[in-house]
Amino acid sequence: MSPIDREEAARRAAEELLHTRYEQEPLLDRIRRYILQFLGDLFDGISGGGTTGAVIAAVIITAVILAFIALIGWRLSKASRRNAAALDGLFGEQVKTAAQHRRAADEFAAQERWTEALQERLRAIARDLEERALVSGMPGRTADELAAEAAQTLPAFAGELTAAARSFDDVTYGGVAGTREAYAAMASLDERLRQARPVPLATAAQAGNTAVETGDTAARGVDAGSGP
């Protein structure tokens, strides 16, 4: 069998990949298939190419393997950066005021870049709550942690805060595209939170104790009235 050169191997691989059965094949699977076929053709050529052909084939195989390793490393690095962004929480390394985040959100919304607008609007909410001392300024805070802590002093907004955190996570880490409607809901929540007054924890606890005492008094009254 006569050895095939690199151009011939690439041509055969390209022709194979043009078949319709590969149209829906993921890119990485397609690349892997190409590499395996290319290496197989090179190994076939080694047996009939003599010492020179074997050396050339070995060099090409080594280069292909190194390129494949580099591709894997790039994919892992990309995934690592994505995970690192998740660990950075809401803000990452940026230090802006609530007003600055709102302006950025408005600018993105004007350009109909709803994903970035949603992200900046929730950052505005988080920073505003921190500036008003309604939540602690915790570094690396996640959207879910923000919603849980803010709900303690603003219980009436607990459900909306949770939904806002989920929306932020969806567009930031879940690959979900932001929408005009989602941004409008986030902006409305931001404006109402700015006007909201916190419920003191002591008052909430006192109200709970009063409710318990009232229930106990009513129960005693029923017991007293049920006597002979």
Stockholm file with secondary structure:
# STOCKHOLM 1.0

chainA/1-228         MSPIDREEAARRAAEELLHTRYEQEPLLDRIRRYILQFLGDLFDGISGGGTTGAVIAAVIITAVILAFIALIGWRLSKASRRNAAALDGLFGEQVKTAAQHRRAADEFAAQERWTEALQERLRAIARDLEERALVSGMPGRTADELAAEAAQTLPAFAGELTAAARSFDDVTYGGVAGTREAYAAMASLDERLRQARPVPLATAAQAGNTAVETGDTAARGVDAGSGP
#=GR chainA/1-228 SS CCCCCHHHHHHHHHHHHTSGGGTTSCHHHHHHHHHHHHHHHHHHHHTTSHHHHHHHHHHHHHHHHHHHHHHHHHHHHHHHHHHHHHHTTTTTTCCCCHHHHHHHHHHHHHTTCHHHHHHHHHHHHHHHHHHTTSSCCCTTCCHHHHHHHHHHHCGGGHHHHHHHHHHHHHHHTSCCCCCHHHHHHHHHHHHHHHHCCCCCHHHHHHHHHHHHHHHHHHHHHHHHHTCC
#=GC SS_cons         CCCCCHHHHHHHHHHHHTSGGGTTSCHHHHHHHHHHHHHHHHHHHHTTSHHHHHHHHHHHHHHHHHHHHHHHHHHHHHHHHHHHHHHTTTTTTCCCCHHHHHHHHHHHHHTTCHHHHHHHHHHHHHHHHHHTTSSCCCTTCCHHHHHHHHHHHCGGGHHHHHHHHHHHHHHHTSCCCCCHHHHHHHHHHHHHHHHCCCCCHHHHHHHHHHHHHHHHHHHHHHHHHTCC
//
